[in-house]
């Protein structure tokens, strides 16, 4: 065994969120069986932890490891917490090169995946012109303005790409506007349809709260067509983005968006964070639950999620026509050398 991959998710108190992350990692293995072994880990709440995941790979003979943050935006968890875990692992295993890839962030493939989820949500809805549709993109929300600003950028890309008459953005927590603040404003904007698109990889407590808030608006405003899209979930577009991040890490071409990193340059309102040491803050919930997840365990049995907010099916890898590869896939596979 030579090189190995460790995909590190945030972790969740919601078992369904953990299950979706595990399914994504299994899909990753099935999608590219030619790749070196893939393991998983979690920053918080679930196990194995990042250190435990690295221990597994080293015990299996990994001569080098690529750690891929399984998070959308490069906020504190990727820039600080996961980075400090990788640094700690390097001290523990000085003979094993450990590379850290960048988070998924903004990527044209993820924007394409957003469009697929958008089209799924509207597939059986009454026809309403794009000019009379308002898009609300919802991000996780962070204390990092770089990550928050990227949600606004996602909204701008999608508004032009779908298109829609207008686009706004909100956050599930930490940053403002919050979803409960943004939805009433959107409802007063005069559009016939409001489409809420959560920019989330996996389900969890926060995502379910967003869907509940959308349903509240639907019940209160029967005159509006209020729709929520499915979240991103496992898909070849997501897996290809992970592969690209792995290639960048190995070749040394991938970089965090350090031009806007609050730990390196003064960001308005966050100047005090420049030069702040990378210290993890998550020890109180690291590996919180005793159960250790293994990708080789029997697959999780999932009941279908029936949300009243959207009548779209939940696409998984089983729904995808594999004989129709994306035009960039073969070129990327040729470039990716482990």
Secondary structure, DSSP 8 states (H G I E B T S, - for coil): --EEEEEEE---SSHHHHHHHHHHHHHHHHHTTTS--EEEEESSSSBSBHHHHHHHHHHTT-SEEEEEE--SS-SHIIIIIIHHHHHHHHHHTTTSEEEE-----S-HHHHHHHHHHHHHHHTTS----GGGEEEEEEE---S-HHHHHHHHHHHHHHHHHHT-SEEEEEESSSSSSBHHHHHHHHHTS--SEEEEEE--SS--HHHHHHHHHHHHHHHH-TTSEEEE-----S-HHHHHHHHHHHHHHHHT-----GGG-TTTS--TT-GGGTT-------TTTTT-SS-B--TTS----------TT-------GGGS-TTS--TTHHHHHHH---
